[in-house]
């Protein structure tokens, strides 16, 4: 193929299908729910597609979408759980030159109404459990004209399965009108601190993301990517799906994440590479130990968001699945920082610059800081090729974020003498207390060392005397005991006095996004100031 960044997603898929043919591309498993009024659990639904099968179904779906009136430049919504239909409609839409806008199936009606309206989506693809809510949205969203049900199987006599709908259409190759730098998707950020912004992702962006991860992980045709994170999120799209497609590898897709079954399924499907976040990893570690789980074939687990040194040690002892911490954002496409596949891995850091990314740390004036000095991570790139094209319908935010081809991330880090970057915190998570800047992440890392603590979120709350007070909202391990005062006393022995929380709040759980990011704007609603 010519330069990959000069290709469309459609051309890449067609090339791989012609080259790889019957080689396995997708294995999917859907674990059934317990049916009310029935004994036991039904058998899981499973599906296997080769590269050729997948490409043929994408062609069929192109003709189907065309019959629905979807055309080049239109925005369509995927409100789907992890399922083959998500992948098929994604690639079919981009082959038409249309623009995917994926959403979380757990999203509220108000969230969906905003995203559908802001994106200008004309069709939404969903499953039966979510159709009623989207029908209500359709009455309130100007451009949304149709809701399409994509259930892989259905018990309704009035509804055909997605596969049956496709079977009526030809799998004749559909010519893609899209250019590499044309828009392929609008990926809305998680909105942990504010209303989400739509990251504009081009065909070239997707290929850059996949190429970066495939190269950095040494992915080959023999690898099998284990995908349990939600497909609507950038991680599963960029790091897992696109890297597999670039390398000619296979994808093993689960309909949802299950901590109790994670390693059982990983072993059953002989997966070799996986991608996770710290939150689901902690859930896996909280499961009972099983000596059979070391009998896995994972050669690499890439992950984001810090684990404690003890958690890393426990992971290695229990699973013998090598870890590789990285750092990236929806806006950066691939991970600009990553621990090396070959060479020393320092998983208490987010690694060193990967591939051809250029990364530096800057102060408030945009000037580079010295080694060992905290600064904002900025990433150099070409908008629409190696970094996002910009924010959808938000020129001001785009100008503030991309300045002279440098993407200002809003994340702080420190670089050591060996070139490794240690993530500090989101700039918005810095707490101002009596003139001192306190990193919420630094305080959280100490609290997580307490043996009774499962997870925590540290926030700043208004304080008339000290600008902000430091409040820790803490979830204990199941069956563990600790008081608020005990946790404060624990911090006093490990933190400078101005970093010690003034208040600890014990909760049973923390509000999170679908990939485990703690939603601090919602955490603040749990706190009553003393």
Secondary structure, 3 states (H helix, E strand, C coil): CCCHHHCCHHHHHHHHHHHHCCCEEEEEEECCCCCCCCCCCCCCEEEEEEHHHHHHHHHHHHHHHHHCCCCCCCEEEEECCCCHHHHHHHHHHHHHCCEEEECCCCCCHHHHHHHHHHHCEEEEEECHHHHHHHHHHHCCCCCCCEEEECCCCCCCCCCCCHHHHHCCCCCCCCCCCCCCCCEEEEEECCCCCCCCCEEEEEHHHHHHHHHHHHHHHCCCCCCEEEECCCCCCHHHHHHHHHHHHHHCCEEEEECCCCCCCHHHHHHHCCCCEEEEEHHHHHHHHCCCCCHHHHCCCCCEEEEECCCCHHHHHHHHHHHCCCEEEEECCHHHCCCCEECCCCCCCCCCCCEEECCCCEEEEECCCCCECCCCCCEEEEEECCECCCECCEECCCHHHHHHHEECCEEEEEEEEEECCCCCEEEEEEHHHEEEECCEEEEHHHHHHHHCCCCCEEEEEEEEEEECCCEEEEEEEEEECCCCCCCHHHHHHHHHCCCCHHHCCCEEEECCCCCECCCCCECHHHHHHHCCCC
